[in-house]
Amino acid sequence: MNRIVPIIAVILFAITGCKTEEHQSFEKIIFHNSRCFGDCDVYHLEIKGDTSVKVYGEAVYQHSGRKMYIHSPDKEGYFSGKAKRNEFKTLDSIIRHIGIDTIKFDNSDCCDGIIYTIIIYREGKRIELKSMFPPEKARQLIAVLNSICRNSDVKRTAKPFTLEGQVKN
């Protein structure tokens, strides 16, 4: 009995006492994808560590079958709200594990494809990544950012805004 009490105390401490409040892996992320030659969605996104988002849908299309896309004006404009919890957690996890401090984008902007720009504020630093051909390990990050643009719980706002790094067309 004398040995059981300390063991139980250690287990309880491990369960309750060692919990550390995990902070977000970023303060703010700004994401832009540019126009392309074709029907590419053009989004401008700002997401903060508290899950708040601002989305400007500049050009948005929806798939209508047979590789045809139709313009979707109800998804275009200025929106603000919150990111969905599961997507935010996925984004946070990617930022923690991708090696964001060492990842390199080549700043290429040739041709007619989408140029991706990601600006990350974390730990007092600003990291800017930009390329038409981002590295393979950034593809999941870009996919989640695009998903946040499309699927966040946002409401249309009447007041336009410009996000950092946004190029006016």
Secondary structure by P-SEA (a helix, b strand, c coil): caaaaaaaaaaaaaaccccccccccccbbbbbbbbcccbbbbbbbbbcccccbbbbbcbbbbbccccbbbbbcccccbbbbbccaaaaaaaaaaaacccccccccccccccccbbbbbbbbcccbbbbbbcccccccaaaaaaaaaaaacccbbbbbcbbbbccccccc
